[in-house]
Amino acid sequence: MIPEEADKMNAQQLLDRLEIPVIAAPMFLVSNPALALAACAEGVMGSYPAHGTRSAEQFEAWLNETIEGVRRLEGETGAKVAPFAVNLVVHASNPRMQGDLELCIRYRVPVVLSSKGAPGEAVKRIHDYGGIVLHDVANQRHAEKALEAGVDGVIAVAGGAGGHTGTINPFALLNEIRRIHHGIVVLAGGMTTGRDVLAAQAMGADLAYLGTRFIATTEAGAAEGHKRMIVDSKATDVFFSASIDGAPANWLTKSLIAAGVDLDQLRTTLPGKIVSAQESKKRWKDIWTAGHGVGNIDAVLGTAELCRRLKAEYAAARKAVRATIDGAASS
Ligand SMILES: Cc1cc2nc3c(=O)[nH]c(=O)nc-3n(C[C@H](O)[C@H](O)[C@H](O)COP(=O)(O)O)c2cc1C
């Protein structure tokens, strides 16, 4: 079901269509249309990576399922359904890049989350149909290059994020990015609660990007063992290394050990050089990633319940912070 008209949105309109400034971040082998739709129904932007599908045909099927789902929800509830987003790896090494981009254009995906490489030509084509592009960055230089390419905003991936991560402290990273960009900034890394979302706004972000928290949901396509390990882990069970798949990433230590990875070798290997695991164990499928936020996740919830909890925590935190500020002003 291809939308007939471009759903033109500017940054503010994008925020206005959310009940809470949260994006359920795209996660390989985890996010899918069911998770994205359940989030969108609760006013949280849902997303998935195009490369989370096996083929362009399957990606197109996911797009159809999502767009039909949004229409159904709008018809059923008449309520505000959040726009959805797709992650597109725009690096030249992605052989599906061109075909997946064409599908995003044909289906007028409202928000494209571009990652790796330079978004360049893709930005213009996405803008032509009224889409918004937010690009993943880990430092100010990445942000500068993405903004030069015309993106609408950046996703600042700080240290402690799940998946491929940044390494810079979130305060430092946001401050550096705010020196060069006054438009949309999304903050990523370690957030699990509505109070964290409010804190991200206080730091100068417009939106919060939550990945790991959404792995522990019933809709997530993650292996049951991955979900269980998330619930059972603390931040100290997360191992940072660029030697599992070549890029800096945070991995669950217990899954590294279970896959036969030698942790001592991992600690002493130069970044980018790969440390082997048992033949049968695959990165991402058997070696699992998570951010530092794991220690605050103690149950697998339905996505709707999680989103409602985030909204309630956010409202309570706003009230509490307001009371603290008013108290301080009157004393
Ligand atoms: C299991 C997993 C898979 C991920 N896969 C992708 C991906 O395919 N594309 C992407 O842009 N980011 C990916 N990420 C990163 C997330 O989109 C997001 O930046 C990150 O999860 C935010 O940090 P948090 O996990 O601490 O909340 C992944 C993260 C996790 C945990």
The ligand as an SDF file (V2000), in Angstrom:
LIG
                    3D

 31 33  0  0  0  0  0  0  0  0999 V2000
   20.8190   -5.4510   19.4820 C   0  0  0  0  0  0  0  0  0  0  0  0
   21.0980   -4.1160   18.8730 C   0  0  0  0  0  0  0  0  0  0  0  0
   21.1170   -4.0090   17.4960 C   0  0  0  0  0  0  0  0  0  0  0  0
   21.3450   -2.7520   16.8940 C   0  0  0  0  0  0  0  0  0  0  0  0
   21.2880   -2.6560   15.5360 N   0  0  0  0  0  0  0  0  0  0  0  0
   21.3550   -1.4340   14.9320 C   0  0  0  0  0  0  0  0  0  0  0  0
   21.1490   -1.2820   13.5380 C   0  0  0  0  0  0  0  0  0  0  0  0
   20.9140   -2.2550   12.8050 O   0  0  0  0  0  0  0  0  0  0  0  0
   21.2320   -0.0350   13.0140 N   0  0  0  0  0  0  0  0  0  0  0  0
   21.4760    1.0650   13.7920 C   0  0  0  0  0  0  0  0  0  0  0  0
   21.5080    2.1880   13.2690 O   0  0  0  0  0  0  0  0  0  0  0  0
   21.6730    0.9510   15.1080 N   0  0  0  0  0  0  0  0  0  0  0  0
   21.6020   -0.2570   15.7020 C   0  0  0  0  0  0  0  0  0  0  0  0
   21.7380   -0.3700   17.0670 N   0  0  0  0  0  0  0  0  0  0  0  0
   21.9350    0.8530   17.8670 C   0  0  0  0  0  0  0  0  0  0  0  0
   20.5900    1.4400   18.2970 C   0  0  0  0  0  0  0  0  0  0  0  0
   19.8810    1.9050   17.1760 O   0  0  0  0  0  0  0  0  0  0  0  0
   20.7950    2.6050   19.3190 C   0  0  0  0  0  0  0  0  0  0  0  0
   21.7240    3.5340   18.8400 O   0  0  0  0  0  0  0  0  0  0  0  0
   21.2580    2.1170   20.6700 C   0  0  0  0  0  0  0  0  0  0  0  0
   20.6020    0.9210   21.0170 O   0  0  0  0  0  0  0  0  0  0  0  0
   21.0000    3.1650   21.7540 C   0  0  0  0  0  0  0  0  0  0  0  0
   21.6130    2.8420   22.9610 O   0  0  0  0  0  0  0  0  0  0  0  0
   20.9290    1.9400   24.1180 P   0  0  0  0  0  0  0  0  0  0  0  0
   20.8950    0.5520   23.5590 O   0  0  0  0  0  0  0  0  0  0  0  0
   21.8870    2.0600   25.2450 O   0  0  0  0  0  0  0  0  0  0  0  0
   19.5750    2.4600   24.3770 O   0  0  0  0  0  0  0  0  0  0  0  0
   21.5790   -1.6090   17.6900 C   0  0  0  0  0  0  0  0  0  0  0  0
   21.5660   -1.7370   19.0850 C   0  0  0  0  0  0  0  0  0  0  0  0
   21.3200   -2.9580   19.6720 C   0  0  0  0  0  0  0  0  0  0  0  0
   21.2870   -3.0650   21.1720 C   0  0  0  0  0  0  0  0  0  0  0  0
  1  2  1  0
  2  3  1  0
  2 30  2  0
  3  4  2  0
  4  5  1  0
  4 28  1  0
  5  6  2  0
  6  7  1  0
  6 13  1  0
  7  8  2  0
  7  9  1  0
  9 10  1  0
 10 11  2  0
 10 12  1  0
 12 13  2  0
 13 14  1  0
 14 15  1  0
 14 28  1  0
 15 16  1  0
 16 17  1  0
 16 18  1  0
 18 19  1  0
 18 20  1  0
 20 21  1  0
 20 22  1  0
 22 23  1  0
 23 24  1  0
 24 25  2  0
 24 26  1  0
 24 27  1  0
 28 29  2  0
 29 30  1  0
 30 31  1  0
M  END
$$$$
